[in-house]
Amino acid sequence: MTSETDYILVIDDERAIRDMVCMALSQEQFNYQQASDAHKAEVLIKQTSPQLILLDWMMPGISGIDFARKLRRMPETENIPIIMLTAKTEEEHIVKGLESGVDDYLTKPFSPRELVARIKALLRRSNSEVKKDTININNLVIDTGSHRVEGNGQAIELGPTEFKLLQFFMENPDRVFSREQVLNNVWGDNVYVEERTVDVHIRRLRKALETTQHQDMVQTVRGSGYRLSNK
């Protein structure tokens, strides 16, 4: 059960899609608001930050991709979980969506049951309590209490998924994990996320670590998966 101030923002220009999504949210006792375009959504977000955003890819004016990028650039919205709703099924479009900063995606048509499962999984991951601790490996420092990351004393900006990915690797340095193991530990069991999603977030994590020359610490182990090297 959410509090009265918590709500899910549904952004889609198709009224039928919004109605279907809102009905599913209502049945699960989620609070929600809805907007037909990015401009109306931005007004709602400024009034009260949503707990999670369901964002359509194709919208009039600002597309969902461009709006996601805009949200990730603003401090007040950079950590709000986003699920992209899209009719595009090609891998290049899915990768483009994930690289824009969204945390998950659903291809249309989708079932209300799958939508709710994705929402609950993402909210569990975003709201999970983490140990208030600091880990320092080769001057790459992660503070799991304040959700801050620094490299050589310089702040590194990470999205919520990349933060949890880095935290997982830094808590288990030099251990090799398969994509399935990464999914289970970072996204959680029984979450409908494809293994290639891991590759996209690894690339985004490495890109962020480039600012302090720590990108090579996240290594690909051919045929096995990924590890974080502390050497």
Buried (B, 14 or more C-beta within 10 A) or exposed (E): EBEEEBBBBBBBBBEEBBEBBBEBBEEBEBBBBBBBBBEBBBEBBEEEBBBBBBBBBBBEEBBBBEBBBBBBEEEEBBBBBBBBBBEBEEEEBBBBBBBBBBBBBBBBEBEBEEBBBBBBBBBEBBEEEEEEEEBEBBEBBBBBEEBBBBBEEEEBBBBBBBBBBBBBBBBBBEEBBBBEBBBBBBBBEEBEBEEEBBBBBBBBBBEBBEBBEBBEBBBEEEEEBBBBBEE
